[in-house]
Structure formats: structure tokens, C-alpha cells
Amino acid sequence: MWIPTKTKKYGVAIYNWRGDRKFGLPLEIGETVQILEECNGWYRGFSTKNRAVKGIFPQAYIHLKPCKVDNEGLFESVVPVEDPVVREVTLVLREWSDIWKRLYVERGNYKFETVGKVMRDLLEWR
């Protein structure tokens, strides 16, 4: 039986999950989710990058993060409570990961290594 969550509202995927089951929501590492309900080791919710698609995902794949909930209920909004600089660095790293993957495929070794080093430095600083 699905139970609406009261305190577990926001999290980040710590593993990739293909969503390979009925109503599964595929997630990539670092993707943030809003959690609506929980049941027997599963959450039901949506990715913050596509709020229209709801599905289930394993609780063990999600690291819960502190958040602020406004208008609790049907029209609630969940806002992460974290340092704005850390949030900005996280968004930049996500954006750069696509560029880094493309450089790897294109065999742009020098640029690939350079972007990778900067990303590792930002991760360490974060």
C-alpha cells in the first residue's frame, strides 16, 4: 500500500537505474527526484527535469536531501535546502558531463582530459 511521504520529499540518485519494471522511472546518477509516496523499499515520484512523468524507483538508489516544502498537499513545491554555490556547481557539472561524454566519443583526448580534470577539481571542492 502506497503511503504519502511526510519528511522524505527530495533526493538524488546515487546509482543509475534503467526503470526496467512496470511503472519504473529510469534515473541517472546525480538526477534529482521529488518523492510523493513510499511502499516496501520503493518510492513513487518524478525527476525534477521532467515533472510530467511519474514512476517508481528503489529507495536504496536515492540519497535523501534536506528540503523546504511549500503548499503541502496536491500543489506542493519542494525546494532543496543547500548552499546556492554548491547548487550552481552541481548544475554546471551536470551540463559539462554531456560535453565530456561527447569529447570521449569524438576522441578529443586533450579536451577530454582537460575537462575531466576541471570537473574532478570542482567535485573535490564541492
C-alpha positions in Angstrom: 0.0 0.0 0.0 1.5 3.4 -1.0 1.8 5.9 1.8 2.3 9.6 1.1 5.7 10.7 2.4 5.8 13.4 5.1 9.5 14.0 5.5 11.1 12.1 2.6 10.4 14.6 -0.2 13.6 15.2 -2.1 16.6 13.1 -3.1 19.4 12.5 -5.6 20.1 9.2 -7.5 23.3 7.6 -6.3 23.1 4.8 -8.9 21.8 4.5 -12.5 18.5 2.7 -12.7 17.0 1.6 -16.0 13.5 1.5 -14.7 13.1 -1.9 -16.2 9.8 -2.9 -14.4 6.2 -1.9 -14.8 5.8 1.8 -13.9 9.6 2.2 -13.4 11.2 5.6 -13.7 14.7 5.5 -15.2 17.2 7.5 -13.3 20.9 8.5 -13.9 23.4 9.2 -11.2 23.0 12.8 -9.9 19.4 13.2 -11.1 17.2 14.8 -8.5 13.8 13.5 -7.7 10.7 14.6 -5.8 9.2 11.8 -3.8 5.4 11.5 -3.5 4.9 8.1 -1.8 6.7 5.1 -0.5 6.0 1.4 -0.1 8.2 -1.7 0.8 11.6 -0.3 -0.3 10.2 1.7 -3.2 9.5 5.4 -3.8 7.0 6.8 -6.3 7.7 10.2 -7.7 9.2 12.1 -10.6 12.5 13.5 -11.8 12.8 17.3 -11.4 14.0 17.5 -15.0 10.6 16.1 -16.3 7.9 16.6 -13.7 5.2 15.2 -16.1 6.5 11.6 -16.0 5.9 9.8 -12.7 7.1 6.3 -11.7 8.7 4.1 -9.1 12.3 3.7 -8.2 14.2 1.8 -5.4 14.7 3.6 -2.1 18.3 2.2 -1.9 19.2 4.2 -5.1 18.2 7.6 -3.6 20.1 9.8 -1.1 17.6 11.9 0.7 18.4 15.6 0.9 17.0 18.3 3.2 14.3 20.4 1.6 11.7 23.0 2.3 8.0 22.2 1.4 5.6 24.9 0.4 1.8 24.4 0.0 1.9 20.8 1.3 -0.5 18.6 -0.5 -1.7 18.4 -4.1 0.1 21.6 -5.2 3.2 21.4 -3.0 6.6 22.7 -4.2 9.8 21.2 -2.8 12.9 23.3 -2.7 16.3 21.9 -1.7 17.9 23.5 1.3 21.6 23.8 0.3 24.2 26.4 -0.3 23.5 28.2 -3.6 27.1 27.9 -4.7 27.0 24.2 -4.3 23.8 24.0 -6.2 25.3 26.1 -9.1 28.5 23.9 -9.2 26.3 20.8 -9.3 24.3 22.2 -12.3 27.5 23.1 -14.1 28.9 19.6 -13.6 25.7 18.0 -14.9 25.9 20.2 -18.0 29.6 19.5 -18.6 29.1 15.8 -18.2 27.3 15.8 -21.6 30.1 17.7 -23.2 32.7 15.3 -21.6 30.8 12.3 -22.9 30.8 13.8 -26.4 34.5 14.5 -26.3 35.2 10.9 -25.3 33.1 9.6 -28.3 34.8 12.1 -30.7 38.3 11.0 -29.3 39.2 14.6 -28.4 41.8 13.4 -26.0 43.3 16.7 -24.9 40.0 18.4 -24.4 38.6 15.3 -22.8 41.4 15.2 -20.2 41.3 18.9 -19.6 37.5 19.0 -19.0 37.8 15.9 -16.8 40.5 17.5 -14.7 38.4 20.6 -14.1 35.4 18.5 -13.3 37.3 16.5 -10.7 38.6 19.7 -9.2 35.1 21.1 -8.9 33.8 17.8 -7.4 36.6 17.9 -4.8 35.9 21.5 -4.0 32.1 20.9 -3.8 
